Each structure stands twice: as C-alpha cells, then as structure tokens.
Amino acid sequence: MPKLPHISGAHAVRIFERMGFVVMRQNGSHIVLRKGLSGCVIPNHKEIKIGTLASVLRQAGVSAEEFMRVLHD
C-alpha cells in the first residue's frame, strides 16, 4: 500500500469527484459522497489525518493505489 498524503478535505472531495463520486449533501463539516451503492463521508478539515483518509477509502471501496493514481493525474 502506498503512503497516503496529507491533504485537505476539499482536495479529497475533488479527487473523489474525478473518480465518479457525487456530493449528495453536507452536514456541518462532513461531506457525504456517493457512487452507485458505495459512499463515504469526508470531513471538510484543513488537513485529514492519514488514518481517517484510509478509513474513507475503505468506506468508499477505493484502493490506495487507485486514489494515488488519480491524485497524481
């Protein structure tokens, strides 16, 4: 598994949108995204902790490799 970067919540949302996820709603500082039957909740913080980002990727069913590939495209 590649080392995940320190990124902001807004940047993470943009990456997930490039992977086909759609923002469904926002409740406070948490943004809910969905793609088909899978979805995830991303905290809209200045910096997301590595463990939190890993958890979001598991929630969304996205591999770290796929996330890193889209991040660097």
mmCIF file as gemmi writes it, N, C-alpha and C atoms, coordinates in Angstrom:
data_model
loop_
_atom_site.group_PDB
_atom_site.id
_atom_site.type_symbol
_atom_site.label_atom_id
_atom_site.label_alt_id
_atom_site.label_comp_id
_atom_site.label_asym_id
_atom_site.label_entity_id
_atom_site.label_seq_id
_atom_site.pdbx_PDB_ins_code
_atom_site.Cartn_x
_atom_site.Cartn_y
_atom_site.Cartn_z
_atom_site.occupancy
_atom_site.B_iso_or_equiv
_atom_site.pdbx_formal_charge
_atom_site.auth_seq_id
_atom_site.auth_asym_id
_atom_site.pdbx_PDB_model_num
ATOM 1 N N . MET Axp A 1 ? 0.852 -1.177 0 1 0 ? 1 A 1
ATOM 2 C CA . MET Axp A 1 ? 0 0 0 1 0 ? 1 A 1
ATOM 3 C C . MET Axp A 1 ? 0.894 1.236 0 1 0 ? 1 A 1
ATOM 4 N N . PRO Axp A 2 ? 0.638 2.166 -0.933 1 0 ? 2 A 1
ATOM 5 C CA . PRO Axp A 2 ? 1.456 3.375 -0.969 1 0 ? 2 A 1
ATOM 6 C C . PRO Axp A 2 ? 1.163 4.28 0.219 1 0 ? 2 A 1
ATOM 7 N N . LYS Axp A 3 ? 2.116 5.105 0.551 1 0 ? 3 A 1
ATOM 8 C CA . LYS Axp A 3 ? 1.946 6.031 1.664 1 0 ? 3 A 1
ATOM 9 C C . LYS Axp A 3 ? 0.946 7.111 1.259 1 0 ? 3 A 1
ATOM 10 N N . LEU Axp A 4 ? -0.076 7.283 2.07 1 0 ? 4 A 1
ATOM 11 C CA . LEU Axp A 4 ? -1.107 8.278 1.769 1 0 ? 4 A 1
ATOM 12 C C . LEU Axp A 4 ? -0.617 9.678 2.137 1 0 ? 4 A 1
ATOM 13 N N . PRO Axp A 5 ? -1.027 10.675 1.376 1 0 ? 5 A 1
ATOM 14 C CA . PRO Axp A 5 ? -0.559 12.039 1.618 1 0 ? 5 A 1
ATOM 15 C C . PRO Axp A 5 ? -1.417 12.774 2.64 1 0 ? 5 A 1
ATOM 16 N N . HIS Axp A 6 ? -0.897 13.864 3.151 1 0 ? 6 A 1
ATOM 17 C CA . HIS Axp A 6 ? -1.674 14.787 3.98 1 0 ? 6 A 1
ATOM 18 C C . HIS Axp A 6 ? -2.357 15.758 3.022 1 0 ? 6 A 1
ATOM 19 N N . ILE Axp A 7 ? -3.68 15.688 2.92 1 0 ? 7 A 1
ATOM 20 C CA . ILE Axp A 7 ? -4.419 16.589 2.033 1 0 ? 7 A 1
ATOM 21 C C . ILE Axp A 7 ? -5.6 17.16 2.796 1 0 ? 7 A 1
ATOM 22 N N . SER Axp A 8 ? -6.171 18.218 2.245 1 0 ? 8 A 1
ATOM 23 C CA . SER Axp A 8 ? -7.337 18.831 2.874 1 0 ? 8 A 1
ATOM 24 C C . SER Axp A 8 ? -8.597 18.058 2.482 1 0 ? 8 A 1
ATOM 25 N N . GLY Axp A 9 ? -9.667 18.301 3.217 1 0 ? 9 A 1
ATOM 26 C CA . GLY Axp A 9 ? -10.939 17.662 2.908 1 0 ? 9 A 1
ATOM 27 C C . GLY Axp A 9 ? -11.463 18.079 1.55 1 0 ? 9 A 1
ATOM 28 N N . ALA Axp A 10 ? -11.305 19.366 1.212 1 0 ? 10 A 1
ATOM 29 C CA . ALA Axp A 10 ? -11.779 19.87 -0.082 1 0 ? 10 A 1
ATOM 30 C C . ALA Axp A 10 ? -11.022 19.203 -1.234 1 0 ? 10 A 1
ATOM 31 N N . HIS Axp A 11 ? -9.716 19.008 -1.052 1 0 ? 11 A 1
ATOM 32 C CA . HIS Axp A 11 ? -8.914 18.343 -2.087 1 0 ? 11 A 1
ATOM 33 C C . HIS Axp A 11 ? -9.35 16.887 -2.232 1 0 ? 11 A 1
ATOM 34 N N . ALA Axp A 12 ? -9.61 16.219 -1.128 1 0 ? 12 A 1
ATOM 35 C CA . ALA Axp A 12 ? -10.079 14.832 -1.171 1 0 ? 12 A 1
ATOM 36 C C . ALA Axp A 12 ? -11.413 14.729 -1.912 1 0 ? 12 A 1
ATOM 37 N N . VAL Axp A 13 ? -12.304 15.676 -1.668 1 0 ? 13 A 1
ATOM 38 C CA . VAL Axp A 13 ? -13.606 15.674 -2.358 1 0 ? 13 A 1
ATOM 39 C C . VAL Axp A 13 ? -13.393 15.809 -3.862 1 0 ? 13 A 1
ATOM 40 N N . ARG Axp A 14 ? -12.491 16.703 -4.292 1 0 ? 14 A 1
ATOM 41 C CA . ARG Axp A 14 ? -12.223 16.883 -5.73 1 0 ? 14 A 1
ATOM 42 C C . ARG Axp A 14 ? -11.672 15.596 -6.35 1 0 ? 14 A 1
ATOM 43 N N . ILE Axp A 15 ? -10.814 14.886 -5.611 1 0 ? 15 A 1
ATOM 44 C CA . ILE Axp A 15 ? -10.265 13.63 -6.121 1 0 ? 15 A 1
ATOM 45 C C . ILE Axp A 15 ? -11.359 12.581 -6.266 1 0 ? 15 A 1
ATOM 46 N N . PHE Axp A 16 ? -12.216 12.472 -5.261 1 0 ? 16 A 1
ATOM 47 C CA . PHE Axp A 16 ? -13.318 11.508 -5.338 1 0 ? 16 A 1
ATOM 48 C C . PHE Axp A 16 ? -14.281 11.871 -6.466 1 0 ? 16 A 1
ATOM 49 N N . GLU Axp A 17 ? -14.499 13.154 -6.707 1 0 ? 17 A 1
ATOM 50 C CA . GLU Axp A 17 ? -15.364 13.562 -7.817 1 0 ? 17 A 1
ATOM 51 C C . GLU Axp A 17 ? -14.757 13.146 -9.156 1 0 ? 17 A 1
ATOM 52 N N . ARG Axp A 18 ? -13.434 13.21 -9.282 1 0 ? 18 A 1
ATOM 53 C CA . ARG Axp A 18 ? -12.782 12.756 -10.517 1 0 ? 18 A 1
ATOM 54 C C . ARG Axp A 18 ? -12.937 11.254 -10.697 1 0 ? 18 A 1
ATOM 55 N N . MET Axp A 19 ? -13.152 10.515 -9.596 1 0 ? 19 A 1
ATOM 56 C CA . MET Axp A 19 ? -13.353 9.067 -9.677 1 0 ? 19 A 1
ATOM 57 C C . MET Axp A 19 ? -14.825 8.716 -9.894 1 0 ? 19 A 1
ATOM 58 N N . GLY Axp A 20 ? -15.681 9.721 -10.045 1 0 ? 20 A 1
ATOM 59 C CA . GLY Axp A 20 ? -17.083 9.456 -10.347 1 0 ? 20 A 1
ATOM 60 C C . GLY Axp A 20 ? -18.038 9.595 -9.181 1 0 ? 20 A 1
ATOM 61 N N . PHE Axp A 21 ? -17.549 9.962 -8.007 1 0 ? 21 A 1
ATOM 62 C CA . PHE Axp A 21 ? -18.418 10.162 -6.855 1 0 ? 21 A 1
ATOM 63 C C . PHE Axp A 21 ? -19.132 11.509 -6.988 1 0 ? 21 A 1
ATOM 64 N N . VAL Axp A 22 ? -20.314 11.599 -6.399 1 0 ? 22 A 1
ATOM 65 C CA . VAL Axp A 22 ? -21.122 12.811 -6.448 1 0 ? 22 A 1
ATOM 66 C C . VAL Axp A 22 ? -21.404 13.267 -5.016 1 0 ? 22 A 1
ATOM 67 N N . VAL Axp A 23 ? -21.294 14.572 -4.789 1 0 ? 23 A 1
ATOM 68 C CA . VAL Axp A 23 ? -21.609 15.12 -3.465 1 0 ? 23 A 1
ATOM 69 C C . VAL Axp A 23 ? -23.122 15.072 -3.292 1 0 ? 23 A 1
ATOM 70 N N . MET Axp A 24 ? -23.572 14.358 -2.259 1 0 ? 24 A 1
ATOM 71 C CA . MET Axp A 24 ? -25.007 14.24 -2.002 1 0 ? 24 A 1
ATOM 72 C C . MET Axp A 24 ? -25.497 15.343 -1.073 1 0 ? 24 A 1
ATOM 73 N N . ARG Axp A 25 ? -24.724 15.58 0.002 1 0 ? 25 A 1
ATOM 74 C CA . ARG Axp A 25 ? -25.126 16.604 0.966 1 0 ? 25 A 1
ATOM 75 C C . ARG Axp A 25 ? -23.944 16.924 1.872 1 0 ? 25 A 1
ATOM 76 N N . GLN Axp A 26 ? -24.1 17.984 2.626 1 0 ? 26 A 1
ATOM 77 C CA . GLN Axp A 26 ? -23.104 18.348 3.626 1 0 ? 26 A 1
ATOM 78 C C . GLN Axp A 26 ? -23.84 18.649 4.917 1 0 ? 26 A 1
ATOM 79 N N . ASN Axp A 27 ? -23.354 18.044 6 1 0 ? 27 A 1
ATOM 80 C CA . ASN Axp A 27 ? -23.932 18.277 7.317 1 0 ? 27 A 1
ATOM 81 C C . ASN Axp A 27 ? -22.807 18.793 8.208 1 0 ? 27 A 1
ATOM 82 N N . GLY Axp A 28 ? -22.793 20.081 8.457 1 0 ? 28 A 1
ATOM 83 C CA . GLY Axp A 28 ? -21.702 20.678 9.224 1 0 ? 28 A 1
ATOM 84 C C . GLY Axp A 28 ? -20.421 20.599 8.422 1 0 ? 28 A 1
ATOM 85 N N . SER Axp A 29 ? -19.395 19.989 9.009 1 0 ? 29 A 1
ATOM 86 C CA . SER Axp A 29 ? -18.115 19.886 8.303 1 0 ? 29 A 1
ATOM 87 C C . SER Axp A 29 ? -17.92 18.516 7.666 1 0 ? 29 A 1
ATOM 88 N N . HIS Axp A 30 ? -18.983 17.749 7.478 1 0 ? 30 A 1
ATOM 89 C CA . HIS Axp A 30 ? -18.869 16.422 6.882 1 0 ? 30 A 1
ATOM 90 C C . HIS Axp A 30 ? -19.609 16.382 5.553 1 0 ? 30 A 1
ATOM 91 N N . ILE Axp A 31 ? -18.899 15.97 4.516 1 0 ? 31 A 1
ATOM 92 C CA . ILE Axp A 31 ? -19.448 15.92 3.162 1 0 ? 31 A 1
ATOM 93 C C . ILE Axp A 31 ? -19.71 14.461 2.802 1 0 ? 31 A 1
ATOM 94 N N . VAL Axp A 32 ? -20.936 14.183 2.381 1 0 ? 32 A 1
ATOM 95 C CA . VAL Axp A 32 ? -21.346 12.817 2.029 1 0 ? 32 A 1
ATOM 96 C C . VAL Axp A 32 ? -21.293 12.673 0.511 1 0 ? 32 A 1
ATOM 97 N N . LEU Axp A 33 ? -20.524 11.677 0.048 1 0 ? 33 A 1
ATOM 98 C CA . LEU Axp A 33 ? -20.394 11.389 -1.382 1 0 ? 33 A 1
ATOM 99 C C . LEU Axp A 33 ? -20.95 10.013 -1.677 1 0 ? 33 A 1
ATOM 100 N N . ARG Axp A 34 ? -21.411 9.818 -2.914 1 0 ? 34 A 1
ATOM 101 C CA . ARG Axp A 34 ? -21.972 8.526 -3.298 1 0 ? 34 A 1
ATOM 102 C C . ARG Axp A 34 ? -21.619 8.237 -4.748 1 0 ? 34 A 1
ATOM 103 N N . LYS Axp A 35 ? -21.396 6.944 -5.015 1 0 ? 35 A 1
ATOM 104 C CA . LYS Axp A 35 ? -21.188 6.442 -6.376 1 0 ? 35 A 1
ATOM 105 C C . LYS Axp A 35 ? -21.853 5.086 -6.427 1 0 ? 35 A 1
ATOM 106 N N . GLY Axp A 36 ? -22.98 5.017 -7.087 1 0 ? 36 A 1
ATOM 107 C CA . GLY Axp A 36 ? -23.732 3.768 -7.122 1 0 ? 36 A 1
ATOM 108 C C . GLY Axp A 36 ? -24.197 3.404 -5.721 1 0 ? 36 A 1
ATOM 109 N N . LEU Axp A 37 ? -23.857 2.208 -5.273 1 0 ? 37 A 1
ATOM 110 C CA . LEU Axp A 37 ? -24.246 1.762 -3.936 1 0 ? 37 A 1
ATOM 111 C C . LEU Axp A 37 ? -23.213 2.1 -2.871 1 0 ? 37 A 1
ATOM 112 N N . SER Axp A 38 ? -22.008 2.476 -3.285 1 0 ? 38 A 1
ATOM 113 C CA . SER Axp A 38 ? -20.975 2.785 -2.302 1 0 ? 38 A 1
ATOM 114 C C . SER Axp A 38 ? -20.938 4.287 -2.038 1 0 ? 38 A 1
ATOM 115 N N . GLY Axp A 39 ? -20.526 4.623 -0.845 1 0 ? 39 A 1
ATOM 116 C CA . GLY Axp A 39 ? -20.441 6.029 -0.471 1 0 ? 39 A 1
ATOM 117 C C . GLY Axp A 39 ? -19.444 6.214 0.642 1 0 ? 39 A 1
ATOM 118 N N . CYS Axp A 40 ? -19.191 7.465 0.978 1 0 ? 40 A 1
ATOM 119 C CA . CYS Axp A 40 ? -18.254 7.768 2.048 1 0 ? 40 A 1
ATOM 120 C C . CYS Axp A 40 ? -18.554 9.153 2.604 1 0 ? 40 A 1
ATOM 121 N N . VAL Axp A 41 ? -18.006 9.408 3.775 1 0 ? 41 A 1
ATOM 122 C CA . VAL Axp A 41 ? -18.154 10.696 4.444 1 0 ? 41 A 1
ATOM 123 C C . VAL Axp A 41 ? -16.763 11.276 4.634 1 0 ? 41 A 1
ATOM 124 N N . ILE Axp A 42 ? -16.548 12.47 4.103 1 0 ? 42 A 1
ATOM 125 C CA . ILE Axp A 42 ? -15.24 13.119 4.198 1 0 ? 42 A 1
ATOM 126 C C . ILE Axp A 42 ? -15.364 14.343 5.092 1 0 ? 42 A 1
ATOM 127 N N . PRO Axp A 43 ? -14.515 14.435 6.117 1 0 ? 43 A 1
ATOM 128 C CA . PRO Axp A 43 ? -14.531 15.641 6.954 1 0 ? 43 A 1
ATOM 129 C C . PRO Axp A 43 ? -13.906 16.801 6.182 1 0 ? 43 A 1
ATOM 130 N N . ASN Axp A 44 ? -14.557 17.932 6.168 1 0 ? 44 A 1
ATOM 131 C CA . ASN Axp A 44 ? -14.063 19.108 5.444 1 0 ? 44 A 1
ATOM 132 C C . ASN Axp A 44 ? -13.134 19.894 6.361 1 0 ? 44 A 1
ATOM 133 N N . HIS Axp A 45 ? -11.976 19.304 6.655 1 0 ? 45 A 1
ATOM 134 C CA . HIS Axp A 45 ? -10.995 19.919 7.541 1 0 ? 45 A 1
ATOM 135 C C . HIS Axp A 45 ? -9.815 20.429 6.731 1 0 ? 45 A 1
ATOM 136 N N . LYS Axp A 46 ? -9.004 21.26 7.364 1 0 ? 46 A 1
ATOM 137 C CA . LYS Axp A 46 ? -7.823 21.807 6.707 1 0 ? 46 A 1
ATOM 138 C C . LYS Axp A 46 ? -6.859 20.695 6.316 1 0 ? 46 A 1
ATOM 139 N N . GLU Axp A 47 ? -6.73 19.679 7.161 1 0 ? 47 A 1
ATOM 140 C CA . GLU Axp A 47 ? -5.885 18.52 6.868 1 0 ? 47 A 1
ATOM 141 C C . GLU Axp A 47 ? -6.544 17.269 7.435 1 0 ? 47 A 1
ATOM 142 N N . ILE Axp A 48 ? -6.675 16.246 6.595 1 0 ? 48 A 1
ATOM 143 C CA . ILE Axp A 48 ? -7.249 14.973 7.026 1 0 ? 48 A 1
ATOM 144 C C . ILE Axp A 48 ? -6.106 14.086 7.503 1 0 ? 48 A 1
ATOM 145 N N . LYS Axp A 49 ? -6.273 13.47 8.651 1 0 ? 49 A 1
ATOM 146 C CA . LYS Axp A 49 ? -5.25 12.55 9.166 1 0 ? 49 A 1
ATOM 147 C C . LYS Axp A 49 ? -5.176 11.32 8.265 1 0 ? 49 A 1
ATOM 148 N N . ILE Axp A 50 ? -4.001 10.708 8.244 1 0 ? 50 A 1
ATOM 149 C CA . ILE Axp A 50 ? -3.747 9.556 7.378 1 0 ? 50 A 1
ATOM 150 C C . ILE Axp A 50 ? -4.711 8.408 7.688 1 0 ? 50 A 1
ATOM 151 N N . GLY Axp A 51 ? -4.933 8.119 8.959 1 0 ? 51 A 1
ATOM 152 C CA . GLY Axp A 51 ? -5.844 7.047 9.349 1 0 ? 51 A 1
ATOM 153 C C . GLY Axp A 51 ? -7.278 7.327 8.932 1 0 ? 51 A 1
ATOM 154 N N . THR Axp A 52 ? -7.669 8.576 9.01 1 0 ? 52 A 1
ATOM 155 C CA . THR Axp A 52 ? -9.023 8.969 8.585 1 0 ? 52 A 1
ATOM 156 C C . THR Axp A 52 ? -9.166 8.794 7.081 1 0 ? 52 A 1
ATOM 157 N N . LEU Axp A 53 ? -8.15 9.2 6.325 1 0 ? 53 A 1
ATOM 158 C CA . LEU Axp A 53 ? -8.194 9.036 4.873 1 0 ? 53 A 1
ATOM 159 C C . LEU Axp A 53 ? -8.25 7.562 4.502 1 0 ? 53 A 1
ATOM 160 N N . ALA Axp A 54 ? -7.486 6.729 5.197 1 0 ? 54 A 1
ATOM 161 C CA . ALA Axp A 54 ? -7.513 5.283 4.943 1 0 ? 54 A 1
ATOM 162 C C . ALA Axp A 54 ? -8.904 4.715 5.218 1 0 ? 54 A 1
ATOM 163 N N . SER Axp A 55 ? -9.539 5.197 6.272 1 0 ? 55 A 1
ATOM 164 C CA . SER Axp A 55 ? -10.89 4.751 6.618 1 0 ? 55 A 1
ATOM 165 C C . SER Axp A 55 ? -11.903 5.176 5.549 1 0 ? 55 A 1
ATOM 166 N N . VAL Axp A 56 ? -11.758 6.396 5.045 1 0 ? 56 A 1
ATOM 167 C CA . VAL Axp A 56 ? -12.648 6.894 3.987 1 0 ? 56 A 1
ATOM 168 C C . VAL Axp A 56 ? -12.483 6.039 2.735 1 0 ? 56 A 1
ATOM 169 N N . LEU Axp A 57 ? -11.255 5.678 2.402 1 0 ? 57 A 1
ATOM 170 C CA . LEU Axp A 57 ? -11.022 4.836 1.224 1 0 ? 57 A 1
ATOM 171 C C . LEU Axp A 57 ? -11.675 3.462 1.388 1 0 ? 57 A 1
ATOM 172 N N . ARG Axp A 58 ? -11.565 2.881 2.579 1 0 ? 58 A 1
ATOM 173 C CA . ARG Axp A 58 ? -12.228 1.587 2.846 1 0 ? 58 A 1
ATOM 174 C C . ARG Axp A 58 ? -13.736 1.733 2.716 1 0 ? 58 A 1
ATOM 175 N N . GLN Axp A 59 ? -14.277 2.807 3.281 1 0 ? 59 A 1
ATOM 176 C CA . GLN Axp A 59 ? -15.717 3.068 3.218 1 0 ? 59 A 1
ATOM 177 C C . GLN Axp A 59 ? -16.197 3.143 1.773 1 0 ? 59 A 1
ATOM 178 N N . ALA Axp A 60 ? -15.413 3.799 0.928 1 0 ? 60 A 1
ATOM 179 C CA . ALA Axp A 60 ? -15.793 4.019 -0.461 1 0 ? 60 A 1
ATOM 180 C C . ALA Axp A 60 ? -15.485 2.83 -1.358 1 0 ? 60 A 1
ATOM 181 N N . GLY Axp A 61 ? -14.698 1.875 -0.854 1 0 ? 61 A 1
ATOM 182 C CA . GLY Axp A 61 ? -14.324 0.73 -1.669 1 0 ? 61 A 1
ATOM 183 C C . GLY Axp A 61 ? -13.281 1.09 -2.714 1 0 ? 61 A 1
ATOM 184 N N . VAL Axp A 62 ? -12.426 2.052 -2.394 1 0 ? 62 A 1
ATOM 185 C CA . VAL Axp A 62 ? -11.381 2.516 -3.31 1 0 ? 62 A 1
ATOM 186 C C . VAL Axp A 62 ? -10.03 2.083 -2.752 1 0 ? 62 A 1
ATOM 187 N N . SER Axp A 63 ? -9.172 1.546 -3.611 1 0 ? 63 A 1
ATOM 188 C CA . SER Axp A 63 ? -7.838 1.149 -3.154 1 0 ? 63 A 1
ATOM 189 C C . SER Axp A 63 ? -6.945 2.381 -3.043 1 0 ? 63 A 1
ATOM 190 N N . ALA Axp A 64 ? -5.938 2.27 -2.202 1 0 ? 64 A 1
ATOM 191 C CA . ALA Axp A 64 ? -4.984 3.375 -2.035 1 0 ? 64 A 1
ATOM 192 C C . ALA Axp A 64 ? -4.236 3.626 -3.342 1 0 ? 64 A 1
ATOM 193 N N . GLU Axp A 65 ? -3.947 2.565 -4.095 1 0 ? 65 A 1
ATOM 194 C CA . GLU Axp A 65 ? -3.245 2.71 -5.367 1 0 ? 65 A 1
ATOM 195 C C . GLU Axp A 65 ? -4.076 3.523 -6.353 1 0 ? 65 A 1
ATOM 196 N N . GLU Axp A 66 ? -5.377 3.21 -6.43 1 0 ? 66 A 1
ATOM 197 C CA . GLU Axp A 66 ? -6.27 3.944 -7.334 1 0 ? 66 A 1
ATOM 198 C C . GLU Axp A 66 ? -6.367 5.411 -6.918 1 0 ? 66 A 1
ATOM 199 N N . PHE Axp A 67 ? -6.477 5.657 -5.623 1 0 ? 67 A 1
ATOM 200 C CA . PHE Axp A 67 ? -6.558 7.018 -5.111 1 0 ? 67 A 1
ATOM 201 C C . PHE Axp A 67 ? -5.296 7.806 -5.462 1 0 ? 67 A 1
ATOM 202 N N . MET Axp A 68 ? -4.129 7.201 -5.254 1 0 ? 68 A 1
ATOM 203 C CA . MET Axp A 68 ? -2.867 7.87 -5.552 1 0 ? 68 A 1
ATOM 204 C C . MET Axp A 68 ? -2.706 8.126 -7.056 1 0 ? 68 A 1
ATOM 205 N N . ARG Axp A 69 ? -3.184 7.191 -7.88 1 0 ? 69 A 1
ATOM 206 C CA . ARG Axp A 69 ? -3.095 7.375 -9.333 1 0 ? 69 A 1
ATOM 207 C C . ARG Axp A 69 ? -3.918 8.584 -9.769 1 0 ? 69 A 1
ATOM 208 N N . VAL Axp A 70 ? -5.135 8.717 -9.244 1 0 ? 70 A 1
ATOM 209 C CA . VAL Axp A 70 ? -5.993 9.859 -9.593 1 0 ? 70 A 1
ATOM 210 C C . VAL Axp A 70 ? -5.422 11.144 -9.014 1 0 ? 70 A 1
ATOM 211 N N . LEU Axp A 71 ? -4.833 11.066 -7.845 1 0 ? 71 A 1
ATOM 212 C CA . LEU Axp A 71 ? -4.225 12.235 -7.199 1 0 ? 71 A 1
ATOM 213 C C . LEU Axp A 71 ? -3.114 12.82 -8.068 1 0 ? 71 A 1
ATOM 214 N N . HIS Axp A 72 ? -2.314 11.963 -8.693 1 0 ? 72 A 1
ATOM 215 C CA . HIS Axp A 72 ? -1.176 12.436 -9.465 1 0 ? 72 A 1
ATOM 216 C C . HIS Axp A 72 ? -1.491 12.661 -10.936 1 0 ? 72 A 1
ATOM 217 N N . ASP Axp A 73 ? -2.713 12.437 -11.374 1 0 ? 73 A 1
ATOM 218 C CA . ASP Axp A 73 ? -3.105 12.699 -12.774 1 0 ? 73 A 1
ATOM 219 C C . ASP Axp A 73 ? -3.433 14.146 -12.988 1 0 ? 73 A 1
